[in-house]
Every structure is written in structure tokens, then in C-alpha cells.
Amino acid sequence: MGTTLITDTPGGAGVVATVVGQVSSVASNATDTGQPICRCKNAGSVLSAFFIPSASQAGSATNYRTPKLINMGSAGTGTTVIASITALSASTGSVIANTAKAMTMTTTAADYTVAAGDILAWYTTKSGDGIAINAGDVQIDFM
């Protein structure tokens, strides 16, 4: 996993992390084990998150994956969803190689807040039989 601190808008910063692809799910693998992305150095808020796939993929009406940005807290056991994207579903359509797809931020504003030491992770859950999803980058913008 590669993680790079990047400069964002004035007063903010961001993280770009490479995430591994997921193979098509079997019944016993409704949620993958997740992949840690970063440890928050300071307290703050997540402003936005994007998935930038390494290859294009077509959507599916019944078999797809939903990537989620999760705040696991400092102990690594939290389950707070910060943002998600129903990638490759019929409603959101295809993803295009090297093109950022905005993740939908949760409607609970308190979920955007991160504390110093919190671990953010990338999880995917399947719908139907799931679908393989390409590797790519996740960009997280902080305030």
C-alpha cells in the first residue's frame, strides 16, 4: 500500500492511498476484511473522498460492490461510515480508468469528524453475487 500526503486547498491537506482490487465474492464473503488507508495525525473533518480506478468497468444491475471509507477509531475496531459509493451498480453506472468518482458523504455530519490517532480504512460490501473491482487510488480531503 502506498500512501502520499498531498497539498489540498489552503488550510487543508489530503491523503491519496492505493487500494487493492477485490475478486468477485462468494456467499461467505459479504464484506471484505478491509484495508487501512491512513492514521490521522491531527483531529479534523473529512471534506470529501474520491475513488480513482486503475481500469474502466461496466455497471451491473444486481451484482456489484459498495466501497466504503470507514473510521475505525484509534483502536481499529470502529465501524463509522464516512463516505461510500455504489460502484458499478446500474444506478451509478460505469467507472472510467483514471477518472475520479466522488464518494457520497454520509448524511450525519458528526461522522465526518476524525480524532488524532483514528485509523481510516477502505472496505467493500457485495450485492448479489458481487463483482470484481479494480485496484485504484482513494483520495481523502481533510479540513
C-alpha positions as CSV (number, residue, x, y, z in Angstrom):
1,M,0.0,0.0,0.0
2,G,1.3,3.4,-0.9
3,T,0.1,6.5,0.9
4,T,1.1,10.0,-0.1
5,L,0.4,13.2,1.8
6,I,-0.7,15.8,-0.7
7,T,-1.5,19.5,-0.5
8,D,-5.1,20.4,-1.0
9,T,-6.8,23.8,-0.8
10,P,-5.2,26.4,1.5
11,G,-5.6,25.4,5.1
12,G,-6.3,21.8,4.2
13,A,-4.5,18.6,3.4
14,G,-5.3,15.3,1.8
15,V,-4.2,11.7,1.6
16,V,-4.0,9.5,-1.5
17,A,-3.7,5.8,-0.9
18,T,-3.6,2.9,-3.3
19,V,-6.2,0.2,-2.6
20,V,-6.1,-3.4,-3.9
21,G,-8.8,-4.8,-6.1
22,Q,-11.4,-7.2,-4.9
23,V,-12.2,-10.5,-6.5
24,S,-15.9,-11.4,-7.2
25,S,-17.5,-12.5,-3.9
26,V,-18.7,-15.9,-2.8
27,A,-21.6,-16.2,-0.3
28,S,-19.3,-16.3,2.7
29,N,-17.6,-13.1,1.7
30,A,-20.3,-10.4,2.0
31,T,-17.8,-7.9,3.4
32,D,-14.0,-8.0,2.8
33,T,-11.6,-7.6,5.6
34,G,-10.8,-4.0,4.8
35,Q,-7.6,-2.2,4.1
36,P,-6.2,0.5,6.4
37,I,-5.5,3.7,4.4
38,C,-4.1,6.1,7.0
39,R,-3.7,7.2,10.6
40,C,-5.0,10.7,11.3
41,K,-2.2,12.8,12.7
42,N,-4.5,15.6,13.9
43,A,-8.2,16.0,14.7
44,G,-10.3,17.4,11.9
45,S,-13.0,16.7,9.4
46,V,-13.2,14.8,6.2
47,L,-14.4,17.1,3.4
48,S,-14.7,14.7,0.5
49,A,-13.5,11.4,-0.8
50,F,-12.9,10.0,-4.3
51,F,-12.2,6.6,-5.9
52,I,-9.9,6.7,-8.9
53,P,-10.0,3.2,-10.5
54,S,-7.0,1.9,-12.4
55,A,-9.2,0.5,-15.2
56,S,-12.7,1.1,-16.6
57,Q,-15.5,-1.2,-15.6
58,A,-19.2,-1.5,-16.6
59,G,-22.0,-1.4,-14.1
60,S,-24.4,-4.2,-13.2
61,A,-28.0,-4.1,-12.0
62,T,-27.8,-6.9,-9.4
63,N,-24.1,-7.9,-8.9
64,Y,-21.8,-5.1,-7.7
65,R,-19.7,-3.8,-4.8
66,T,-20.1,-0.8,-2.5
67,P,-16.7,0.6,-1.4
68,K,-16.8,2.5,2.0
69,L,-14.5,4.8,3.8
70,I,-14.7,3.7,7.4
71,N,-13.4,5.4,10.6
72,M,-12.0,2.6,12.7
73,G,-11.1,4.8,15.6
74,S,-7.8,4.7,17.4
75,A,-8.3,1.1,18.5
76,G,-9.0,-0.1,14.9
77,T,-12.4,-1.5,15.8
78,G,-14.8,1.3,14.8
79,T,-17.4,1.0,12.1
80,T,-18.4,4.6,11.3
81,V,-19.1,5.1,7.6
82,I,-17.8,8.4,6.4
83,A,-18.4,8.0,2.7
84,S,-19.5,5.3,0.2
85,I,-20.0,4.8,-3.4
86,T,-22.3,2.2,-5.0
87,A,-19.6,1.4,-7.6
88,L,-20.6,-0.5,-10.7
89,S,-24.3,-0.6,-9.9
90,A,-26.8,0.1,-12.6
91,S,-27.8,3.4,-10.9
92,T,-24.3,4.8,-10.8
93,G,-23.1,3.1,-14.0
94,S,-19.5,2.5,-15.1
95,V,-16.3,3.8,-13.7
96,I,-13.7,5.2,-16.0
97,A,-10.0,4.5,-15.7
98,N,-8.0,7.2,-14.0
99,T,-11.1,9.4,-13.5
100,A,-12.1,10.4,-10.0
101,K,-15.6,9.2,-8.9
102,A,-16.9,11.2,-5.9
103,M,-18.0,9.1,-2.9
104,T,-21.2,10.1,-1.2
105,M,-20.7,11.5,2.2
106,T,-22.9,10.2,5.0
107,T,-25.8,12.4,6.0
108,T,-24.6,12.5,9.6
109,A,-22.2,15.5,9.9
110,A,-20.7,14.1,13.1
111,D,-19.4,11.1,11.1
112,Y,-17.0,13.4,9.2
113,T,-15.1,14.2,12.4
114,V,-11.8,12.4,13.0
115,A,-9.7,12.4,16.1
116,A,-5.9,12.4,16.2
117,G,-4.9,8.7,16.0
118,D,-8.0,7.5,14.2
119,I,-7.5,4.9,11.5
120,L,-9.3,5.3,8.2
121,A,-9.9,2.1,6.1
122,W,-11.4,1.0,2.8
123,Y,-14.0,-1.8,2.9
124,T,-16.2,-3.1,0.2
125,T,-19.5,-5.0,0.6
126,K,-21.2,-7.0,-2.1
127,S,-24.7,-7.0,-3.5
128,G,-26.0,-10.1,-5.3
129,D,-23.0,-12.2,-6.3
130,G,-20.7,-9.2,-6.1
131,I,-18.3,-8.3,-8.8
132,A,-14.5,-8.0,-9.1
133,I,-13.5,-4.4,-8.6
134,N,-10.2,-2.9,-9.9
135,A,-7.5,-1.6,-7.8
136,G,-7.1,2.2,-7.7
137,D,-6.5,5.2,-5.5
138,V,-8.6,6.7,-2.8
139,Q,-8.3,10.4,-2.2
140,I,-9.4,11.8,1.1
141,D,-9.6,15.6,1.6
142,F,-9.4,17.0,5.1
143,M,-10.1,20.3,6.8
